[in-house]
Amino acid sequence: MLVRDPVREPWASRPAISRPSAPTGTNVAVMTAPIDATTTPAWAELTAASEGFSPDLRDWFATDPDRVRRLSLPLADLHVDLSKNLVTDEILASLVRLAEQTGVAERFAAMLSGAHINTTEDRAVLHTALRRPAGASPALVVDGQDVDADVQSVLDALSAFADRVRSGGWLGVTGKKVTHVVNIGIGGSDLGPVMVYEALKPYADAGIQARFVSNIDPTDLAQKTADLDPETTLFIVASKTFTTLETLTNARLARDWMWAGLAASGAIGDDEQSRTDAVAHHFVAVSTALDKVAAFGIDPSNAFGFWDWVGGRYSVDSAIGLSLAVVFGPERFRELLSGFHAVDEHVRTTPLAQNVPVLMGLLNVWYSNFLGAQSHAVLPYAQQLSRFAAYLQQLTMESNGKSVRWDGSPVTTSTGEVFWGEPGTNGQHAFYQLIHQGTRLIPADFIAFVNPAYPLQDGGRDVHGLFLANFLAQTRALAFGKTAEEVEAEGTTGPLVAARTFSGNRPTTSIFAPSLTPSVLGQLIALYEHITFTQGVIWGINSFDQWGVELGKQLALQIAPAIEGDAAALAAQDASTQALLAYYREHRK
Ligand code: F6P
């Protein structure tokens, strides 16, 4: 039995956050008032369970040989091992009751049916419709729109366009085949495509590479276009709203870059018609605002639409994934969608107690609301998932970083953990020290694949096997630690014993899959979408708006004239901002 140390294991006796119930009644339209999770019987059970909680994974594994079988669940092609989490069967049962008592299944059903669960924007939330198979029955009709028909029609147009670019049927203005697509977008119009591009690169088969420009820092566009040939480059301007400052600025810069490059080589003349022709051959767009696309100068026949019921961070499986369809081909893109759909079906049809995304969302609630965790690490043992944590940051933190519930009343418990991570084994040599021996509780998801994309050998030894040994070693070390007795048995004495002791009981979930295929990637993304939603429901928040990004955008527009020297704009700033602007003026070359 391990000796419990409240400093090294601070979650052992942390009280649950408890605040009074929020008042109800606001002027925000809602379907049903959120249920305050903190008033449910299940919450009381979990509060009691967390008081003096003293997890002991060593003991639990030793005395319960069936634990791993019970807590290992299939999710489409994923094998999800929850056994190294800090829960007993009783705690898990209370968590499932919490989901029942807060209406998680009902909210999922409402979302899938097209109800306007995005209350602050009065919108349906239907990213799941983007991956329904053709001919799904009964057809999904929402607010008078035949959603299935519209989705399939855009998918067909996107596929036809991708095939044209890949086969050389679509050519640049000088008749050359496209070698590079540059996606210009930010947030959900960037993070999903770039993450999937990196993940599926081994599937690129048409000699076309993608680049992604997002930051309004001019360095981004300058560096990403520096070695490109405008004659063989196709820009995809991806913006749901087509109003985003960064994206429209970069799109204009890209257009200038292309015009200047083509004119310099004599490929086009210096006249309006030549420029219009060049845009027609080198710019396409993806947006819900096709009128604004036309105003930018992109021919609406070269624009691909989607709908306001697709949130930006839930849009990689919409036409926002156009760059992916071009690089990997429409069949691969549809495989990605089929992976999403498999997980949607699991969520829709599986009882809560076996429902993997729901259970993982509930575990996150357990850690963050009852054991005091503030962050959550996602650690893929796959270099191809190098952008997965960045993608999840928008998905989870823009969705659940909220202080009010969907009826406008204050939340009644803490919400929205900080998600972060890096691929193993790089993380092992950087921040794992803190996860193993630090004072904070950091639940971690490990993601690994049995088969490598590149089966390299080192002196006859399978390098991927060595890589996976690290994944297994880390989750084992975190769960079971190393006792002082074990350290001493190795010959260590004195103060070094404490330094070399590992408390264990650091929770992990292992997600294992045969290979990182397009479908498996879709499954992973959908898994985290539904984990995020589960947590949002329990907290009573609308996971589909993002008002918290607005103030900064507004102020940037007010401050921009001050940067340019406008005295009135300067005078309107606070003292700190004025001082920073003075520093800027002093040092600007
Ligand atoms: O500022 C946040 C945000 O609205 C995200 O939610 C969105 O993904 C991103 O900006 C980009 O928006 P758009 O696709 O409309 O350019």
Boltz pocket constraint, residues with backbone or C-beta under 6 A from the ligand:
constraints:
  - pocket:
      binder: B
      contacts: [[A, 186], [A, 187], [A, 188], [A, 189], [A, 238], [A, 239], [A, 240], [A, 241], [A, 242], [A, 243], [A, 244], [A, 247], [A, 312], [A, 313], [A, 398], [A, 546], [A, 549]]
      max_distance: 6.0
